[in-house]
Amino acid sequence: MRVGSAIRRHGIALRLALGFGAVLVLLLAVAALGVAQLERLQRQADELVTQHIAMLDALGRMQESGSARALLLRDLVLGYTVDERAAVERRLQVNGVAHAEVANRLADVADGSRVGAAREAMQRVVELSERVSALEKTLLEYVAAWRMDDAKTVLGELGPQHQSLNGLLREAFVATMADAQHSVQENRAQHRMVLAAIAAAAAASVLLGLLIALLTGRGIVRPVADAKAATLRIASGDLAEPIATRS
């Protein structure tokens, strides 16, 4: 009741202030919501980029250490002197520590990844890497026991396994790059959707403002037109019809 009487008392100025104030609040709310959504998409994009970089780095390190290890194992089995094999064994120990760290890192990245095809490819790499590691362990045990014929047999089995592992690493690399491209495209599409929603809400707010202005303008023009018509009637001598007034 008090609000209605206040509006009638202050008239058009108060109605304009309330109407455009509501439009301004709506625009600010739309802007705040849009900024929040864009920040969420940016955080999502940063997280995906971090995941893909970690995956590519783990894959590259795995391929590098695995290739070096394959050559060292070959040199160990085919070495001709004790000194040569001792030197290779020292290098294998260093490589083994680095290779184990890379394998654990790859397994952790694959388990924690939410990227579809790349995650599946990396899990296949981890599974084959575990089988290859088991064969390598058997080979080293044969070398330590000086069962070189058995070691050479295992080395022959390791060759195709290493080739398969390198092929899976390449597939995982390609899948990771494809997922990265897809993630970027999807994130851009979501950005466009948010911007379109903001533009639509802003346009609706402008239309609402125009509607308020139109209704307020009619509230101004209609009394003026009524007063003009009444003035013309009075000027023509017609005093019978009373002049309508609006508070």
C-alpha positions in Angstrom: 0.0 0.0 0.0 2.8 2.4 0.9 4.7 1.4 -2.2 1.6 2.1 -4.4 1.0 5.5 -2.8 4.7 6.4 -3.2 4.6 5.5 -6.9 1.4 7.6 -7.4 2.9 10.5 -5.4 6.2 10.6 -7.3 4.6 9.6 -10.6 6.5 9.0 -13.8 10.0 9.7 -12.5 9.8 7.0 -9.9 8.4 4.5 -12.4 11.2 5.2 -14.8 13.8 4.8 -12.0 12.4 1.5 -10.9 12.0 0.2 -14.4 15.5 1.0 -15.6 16.9 0.1 -12.3 15.5 -3.4 -12.8 17.0 -3.5 -16.3 20.4 -2.5 -14.9 20.2 -5.2 -12.2 19.3 -7.8 -14.8 22.2 -6.7 -17.0 24.7 -6.9 -14.1 23.4 -10.3 -13.1 23.8 -11.5 -16.7 27.3 -10.1 -16.8 28.3 -11.7 -13.5 26.9 -15.1 -14.6 28.6 -14.9 -17.9 32.0 -14.0 -16.3 31.6 -16.9 -13.9 30.9 -19.4 -16.7 33.8 -18.1 -18.8 36.1 -18.5 -15.8 34.9 -22.0 -15.3 35.6 -22.8 -18.9 39.0 -21.3 -18.7 39.9 -23.4 -15.6 38.6 -26.5 -17.5 40.8 -25.6 -20.5 43.8 -25.1 -18.3 43.2 -28.5 -16.6 42.9 -30.3 -20.0 46.1 -28.6 -21.3 48.0 -29.7 -18.2 46.7 -33.3 -18.5 47.7 -33.5 -22.2 51.2 -32.0 -21.6 51.7 -34.5 -18.8 50.6 -37.4 -21.0 52.8 -36.3 -23.9 55.8 -35.8 -21.7 55.3 -39.3 -20.1 55.0 -40.9 -23.5 58.1 -39.2 -24.8 60.2 -40.2 -21.8 58.9 -43.7 -21.9 59.9 -44.1 -25.6 63.3 -42.6 -24.9 64.2 -44.7 -21.9 62.7 -47.9 -23.5 64.7 -47.5 -26.7 67.9 -47.0 -24.7 67.1 -50.0 -22.5 66.5 -52.2 -25.5 70.0 -51.3 -26.9 71.7 -51.8 -23.6 70.1 -55.3 -23.1 71.3 -56.3 -26.6 74.8 -55.1 -25.8 74.7 -56.9 -22.5 73.8 -60.3 -24.1 76.0 -59.9 -27.2 79.0 -58.3 -25.4 82.3 -60.2 -26.0 84.3 -59.3 -22.9 83.6 -59.1 -19.2 84.6 -55.4 -19.1 82.1 -54.6 -21.8 79.3 -56.3 -20.0 80.3 -54.7 -16.7 80.1 -51.2 -18.3 76.7 -52.1 -19.9 75.4 -53.3 -16.5 76.3 -50.0 -14.9 74.5 -48.1 -17.6 71.6 -50.5 -17.3 71.3 -49.8 -13.5 71.0 -46.0 -14.2 68.6 -46.6 -17.0 66.6 -49.0 -14.9 66.0 -46.4 -12.2 64.9 -43.8 -14.8 62.8 -46.3 -16.7 61.0 -47.4 -13.5 60.2 -43.8 -12.6 58.9 -43.1 -16.1 56.7 -46.2 -16.1 55.2 -45.3 -12.7 54.7 -41.8 -13.9 52.9 -43.1 -17.1 50.7 -45.4 -15.0 49.7 -42.5 -12.7 48.9 -40.2 -15.6 46.8 -42.9 -17.3 44.9 -43.6 -14.0 44.3 -39.9 -13.3 43.4 -38.9 -16.8 39.8 -38.1 -17.9 40.7 -38.0 -21.6 38.9 -40.9 -23.4 40.8 -42.4 -26.3 44.3 -41.3 -25.1 43.6 -42.8 -21.6 42.8 -46.2 -23.1 45.9 -46.1 -25.4 48.1 -45.3 -22.4 46.6 -48.1 -20.4 47.5 -50.5 -23.2 51.0 -49.1 -23.1 51.3 -49.7 -19.4 50.0 -53.2 -19.7 52.5 -54.1 -22.4 55.3 -52.3 -20.6 54.7 -54.5 -17.6 55.0 -57.7 -19.7 58.2 -56.4 -21.3 59.6 -55.6 -17.9 58.9 -59.2 -16.8 60.8 -60.5 -19.8 63.7 -58.1 -19.2 63.9 -59.3 -15.6 64.1 -62.9 -16.8 66.8 -61.9 -19.3 68.9 -60.2 -16.6 68.5 -63.3 -14.3 69.8 -65.5 -17.1 72.8 -63.2 -17.7 73.6 -63.2 -13.9 73.5 -67.0 -13.9 75.7 -66.9 -17.1 73.0 -68.8 -19.1 73.7 -66.9 -22.2 71.9 -69.2 -24.6 68.7 -68.7 -22.6 69.4 -65.0 -22.4 69.7 -64.8 -26.2 66.4 -66.7 -26.6 64.6 -64.1 -24.3 66.4 -61.3 -26.2 64.8 -62.7 -29.4 61.4 -62.6 -27.7 62.0 -59.1 -26.5 62.6 -57.7 -30.0 59.0 -57.9 -31.3 57.7 -56.8 -27.8 59.8 -53.7 -28.0 58.5 -53.0 -31.5 54.9 -53.5 -30.4 55.6 -51.1 -27.4 57.0 -48.4 -29.7 53.9 -48.8 -31.9 51.6 -48.4 -29.0 53.5 -45.4 -27.8 53.0 -43.8 -31.2 49.3 -44.6 -31.2 49.0 -43.1 -27.7 50.8 -40.0 -28.9 48.5 -39.6 -31.9 45.4 -40.3 -29.7 46.5 -37.7 -27.1 47.0 -35.1 -29.9 43.6 -35.9 -31.3 42.0 -35.6 -27.9 43.7 -32.3 -27.3 42.4 -30.9 -30.5 38.9 -32.2 -29.7 39.0 -30.7 -26.2 40.1 -27.3 -27.7 37.2 -27.4 -30.2 34.7 -28.4 -27.5 35.9 -25.7 -25.2 35.6 -23.1 -27.9 32.1 -24.2 -28.7 31.1 -23.8 -25.0 32.7 -20.4 -25.1 30.5 -19.4 -28.1 27.4 -20.8 -26.4 28.1 -18.7 -23.2 28.7 -15.6 -25.3 25.5 -16.2 -27.3 23.6 -16.6 -24.1 25.0 -13.4 -22.7 24.2 -11.6 -25.9 20.6 -12.9 -25.9 20.1 -11.9 -22.3 21.5 -8.5 -23.0 19.2 -8.1 -25.9 16.2 -9.2 -23.8 17.2 -6.6 -21.2 17.4 -3.9 -23.8 13.9 -4.9 -25.1 12.6 -4.8 -21.6 14.0 -1.3 -21.2 12.3 -0.2 -24.5 9.0 -1.7 -23.3 9.3 0.2 -20.0 10.1 3.4 -22.0 7.1 2.8 -24.3 4.7 2.2 -21.5 6.0 5.2 -19.6 5.8 7.3 -22.7 2.2 6.3 -23.2 1.6 7.4 -19.6 3.0 10.8 -20.5 1.4 11.2 -23.9 -2.1 10.1 -23.1 -2.8 12.7 -20.3 -1.4 15.4 -22.6 -3.6 14.3 -25.4 -6.6 14.2 -23.1 -5.8 17.7 -21.8 -5.5 19.0 -25.4 -8.9 17.5 -26.3 -10.5 19.0 -23.2 -8.9 22.4 -24.0 -10.3 22.3 -27.5 -13.8 21.4 -26.2 -13.7 24.3 -23.8 -12.5 26.6 -26.5 -15.5 25.6 -28.6 -17.9 26.3 -25.7 -18.5 22.7 -24.7 -18.5 22.7 -20.9 -20.8 19.7 -20.3 -18.1 17.0 -20.2 -15.8 17.0 -17.1 -12.0 16.9 -17.5 -10.7 13.5 -16.5 -7.6 13.6 -14.1 -5.2 10.8 -13.1 -3.1 10.9 -10.0 
